[in-house]
Amino acid sequence: MVTLAVGSVNYLQKFYFLNDNFVHPSIYFTRNWKEIESRYFKFKLSEPKYFNDYCVKRLDDFVDSLCTLLEVEPERKNLLAAGKINYTFCIDENDVEKITGYKSKGMSVLAFDEVITAYQTHFHEVAHILINFKLQNLGLYTLPFFMEGFAVAVGGRGGMAPRVVTDLGYYLQKTGFLTYDSILTYESFYGQDANMTYAVSGLYNRFLLDMLGGKKYIKLYKTVNGDINYVKQIKPNGFSLPSIEQFDKFLEIRDKEKIMYVDEKDNLKPEFNFQGVGGSIAYLEDYYKFFIFNYFFIGPSKKEIEDDIHSKIIPSIINNPLNDCNSYAKYCVTTDSSSVKIYNLYNDELIFNFNSSFSIFNTKIPVYTGNGGKQHTFFLSKEIFNHDLDKDIVIGGCYR
């Protein structure tokens, strides 16, 4: 490594060499990391135990699904499979900073078609690469409302599924706290907190994709792409969007989607009452009813992968940062009086998040008093779990 520093202008740049050749920092820092390949990816793994076959499959399936949505031609998909997307999986954000120079959990480096991230399945950053791959010839900049909104709509945001992020956007839009038409320009988007702008733009871009379809959406996306001066000057009247009535109808349909609900008067009892497992479950036609003390590990008895499941997030769930453990279960459901979260432990993804502070109806989680004490109780759609819990299940915590 050679460091060039010019104190008078506060400039510092590091250059990396490997076998006497000048190389990108990614190549230098990952030179001893484990490497594997899949249909569309070339992976470099800082800590392989946190990266399993399920993660590989989810990423490849994501590429296939997005190529279908964007109508990527078969020959272009074959080119993508031949060339591969570089995916560098870091153990934490310190690893990411070493390679990219930025303190973050992950980013896409478009110049190298590389995702450098601390997330096992960082779909958001992969989405940035894939839409650029579809467009082929494009300007360096895109209006952020569409660039980030698209990536959120199809890929969520670092460790969070799309629905988790867009649910926040739904709350912000419905309450008028932040609306899509207030962040359409370059300056207005970056002038607000990113957690809010990403959520609202993700919600609206999901609407656009459903309303327009891939081909028409791409046509719209191209009109807001160009050099930085062009993008900064784009005004809301510079492109055509569907009517507000159409968006309202989209929100009305979303209103009726009951992914989770509570019912204090429901008298359905748990199917079992084992001690020391954190909770229980009961079955309805389209929902599971949960009874949980604090957190509850559950999943299908037949695992989808042969690997042991090592989760980076379990220590934070069980409030023990020193407990580096495996999991028997695919899912962890956590709850208290005002929130419910569901994690997919196979890839450490938050797939559902309810918080009464961001609920239109300020819903509270009821308490059921049964064997073992007071448990929070609520209903969750079977679709969230892909009906994984319909048959034989495994329950319990984690093991060392």
Secondary structure, 3 states (H helix, E strand, C coil): CEEEEEHHHCEEEEEEEECCEEECHHHHHCCCCEEEECCCEEEEECCHHHCCHHHHHHHHHHHHHHHHHCCCCHHHHHHHHHHCEEEEECCCHHHHHHHHCCCCCEEEEHHHCEEEECCCCCHHHHHHHHHHHHHCCCCCEECHHHHHHHHHHHHCECCECHHHHHHHHHHHHHHCCCCHHHCCCHHHHHCCCHHHHHHHHHHHHHHHHHHHHHHHHHHHHHHCEECHHHHHHCCHHHCCCCCHHHHHHHHHHHHHCCCEECCCCCCCCCCCCCCCCCEEEEECCCEEEEEECCEEEEEECCCCCCCCEECCCHHHHCCCCCCCCEECCCEEEEECCCEEEEEECCCCEEEEEEEHHHCCCCCCCCEEEECCEEEEEEEEEHHHHCCCCCCCEEECCEEC
